[in-house]
Structure formats: structure tokens, C-alpha cells
Amino acid sequence: MRPPTARDRPQGGHLAALLLAALAWVPGGAPACPALCTCYVSPPTVSCQANNFSSVPAGLPPGARRLFLQNNVIGALRAGTFGPSTVTLWLYSNNISSIQPGTFRHLPALEELDLGDNPHLRVLAPDTFHGLRRLQALHLYRCQLASLPSAIFRGLHSLQYLYLQENGLLYLQDDLFADLANLSHLFLHGNRVRALSEGVFRGLPSLDRLLLHANRLVAIHRRAFRGLARLTILYLFNNSLAALPGDPLAALPALQFLRLNANPWACDCRARPLWAWFRRTRVSSSAVPCASPPHRRGTDLRHLRARDFDACPEEEEEGAGGDEEGRREEGGDGGGGAVMGTPGRALGRPGTLPAAPPSAFYRDGLPPHDLRGPQPRPPPSRDSRGPPGDARCPRPPCAPAAAAAAAAPRRPRALLPLLALLLPRL
């Protein structure tokens, strides 16, 4: 047998190099994966969920794209912890109470950030999310936020999904969402908001779904919804609304689903604008039961008759004309402005529904076809062996994780004997 020549050596060397490169991302072969965590190769993923960590584990691989740190007891987030390659960062269901300035500043690739279900997170600095230009989904549900800084969402031009439900928000200031031109889903239910001002939703021409139920709303400005020409779903049930003065719903030409039940509606002269709006539209709506006057209690406001308002003073009707002019001023007529939309999302076309949210953990629990009321939230995964079934992955690149879990276990010891056989022959 002839000895190996120079032509033969590169092939063996190339094979060994590939095996060594594979071991570089294998936790058992190199210290690339933090203790008690599990790492996956494609896409580069680190799963440290449900391990009782009190802080973010040290030694996170800098090239990791997905970091799963949910269901721990992490109390604080510090700058420099996460690498610039991070695309998905889940930190929900922890004990986070403070976020150091600059924690997310150098994460240019971040697209989904989940800080939800952190009941000790009470205050956010105005620049907490600044610089996250590619962020598409931000989860801040079920914290203890009583207010939000006016500049908290500044510069988040790519944001499409914003989850703020089940906090303690007392008010929403004008222009709070003014930079979110691509926002399609805004969840504000389960807070303590009492009034909606004229400019609260200014700058949201792409908004498709707005959930405001289970607040304490007593007043909505007549122009609060101006500019929301693409809104298809609006939930206002379970508030304290007795009337909608000035017909704010006239500014919503694409509206398809509306819930107004569980409010103390006054079916006297104050009900005429809302009753007249229902006569002009074909929106799918919940019942609108009257709470007063006593002789109309339980009657559906939509079923009142014109003669029920004969004794009411004449007032100027606010029809589509005035609101249309307002929509043109806001640039929300659907024909102007180069606004990136969500593919497949309804843009006011009859008979269409908004696209599904970015994950199966759709925490508002109210799909557009279900008008029955809130549904229980699916419990978070407690499986510490890997990502929770990728149920919440918003994009196809997350799909290979399940296969990667089988193909790349944490300690593939079979590779070590194979290297021992190959290296003496090289």
C-alpha cells in the first residue's frame, strides 16, 4: 500500500476541521454553552428557560440569534449582557424589576423582545428601547406599569405588535405612539385608563386591531380615532361608557368587528349619534344593552327607533364629510404615504380578516371570529430541554429548532471516539 501523498492529506484535514468546527458549538465539546442551558446549531439558539436563574447566565455565545430565558427569577438586566446577533429574546415570567440604561442599545438585529409577566417591572426609562430599529414585536403585558414615558417608543419604526395589556396604566398621553407608523396590533386591555384624548392614537395609519376592553373609560374624544382608516377590530366592552359624543366611530371606514357590551349605555338623547352610526354601517357588533333610562333598560341601543329621539334637540350631524377631511389631514386615507404593511393583513377590504399574530401565544385571547369574551391564556412551557415547541416563533427561520434538537443533542459523545480514530490517520 502506497503511503499517503500530499493530495490525500487535505481531504482528511478538511474532515477533521469540519468535526472540530461542529464541536465548537456543542456544549459537551467546548465551553460555548452556559451550564444548565441547552444550545442548538441551526439557527444558533440558547435555551436557559425554567432553571431558577436569578441573573442572566454568563458565557452566552456571542453568535446566538435566539435566547430563551423565560420562567426564571432574573431580577435585573444589565448592559453588555446580550450579543449583537440576537434576533429573538424571551425574558417573560421572571422577577425583573430594573433594566439598566443601554441594555438593548447595541442589539441592531433584535426583532422580538418579550418582557411580559414581570410583576415587579414598574418603571421604564425613556430610552429603554431606543436604537431597536428592526424590532417588530414588543411584549410588556402583565407588568405593573402605571405610566409610560412620552419617548418610550420613539424610533421603533418597524414595530408591528405592541402588547401592553394587564398593566396598571392610568392614562395614555398624546403622541405616545406617534413613531409607530407600521404598528398593526395594539393591545391595551386590562388597564385603568379613564379617557382617550384627541391625539392619543396619532401616527398609527397601519393599525388593524385595537383592544381597549376592561379599562375604566368614561370619555372618548370625538376625534380620538381619526387617522385609523385601516382599523378593522375595536374592542371597547367592559368599560364605563355611557355615550360616545360626536360619533368618533365615523372615522373608521374599514371597521369590521366592534364590541361595546358591558358598558352603562344611556339610551336617551345622548345615544342618537351612536344609533345613527349603526344605521349607516354593517359592522359585526356585540349587543349594546341600555342601562338607562329605566323604561329602556335591557333594550339593545341598535334597536331603538327614530321616534325615540323625537323630543331631542336638533344637533349638527357629524357625517363622513368632516371626518374624511380629518383623515386626509392625517394621511390616513389609505392612498398616501409609503407605509410598509403586514402581508395578508386586511386593509379595509370587505370580507377579509387580519392575519394571525406572530405566535400561538396570542395573549389577548380574543381572535376576531370569537366575540364571546376573554379566553384563558395557554400556560408557558416548563420544558427545559429546549425551545417550547417554537409555538411563538414569528418567522420561518425558527422552524428548524425542533429538528436541531434531535440532530444536535447537548452532549453528542459519539463524535469524540470518531475524532480519536480519524486524527492518527491525518
URRAPE-V989581 format. One line per field, one symbol per residue. burial: 1 if it has 9 or more other C-alpha atoms within 8 Angstrom, else 0. A space follows every 10 residues. Layout:
BEGIN
burial = ???
END
This chain:
BEGIN
burial = 0000000010 0110010010 0011111111 0111001111 1011111111 1010110001 1011111111 1111111110 0111111111 1111111111 1111111111 1111111111 1111010111 1111111111 1111111101 0111111111 1111111111 1111111111 1111111111 1111111111 1111111111 1111111111 1111111111 1111111111 1111101101 1111111111 1111111101 1111101100 0010011111 1110011011 1101000010 0000000100 0011011101 1110000000 0000111100 0001000110 0100110100 1000000000 0011011001 0010000111 1101100111 0100000010 010000
END
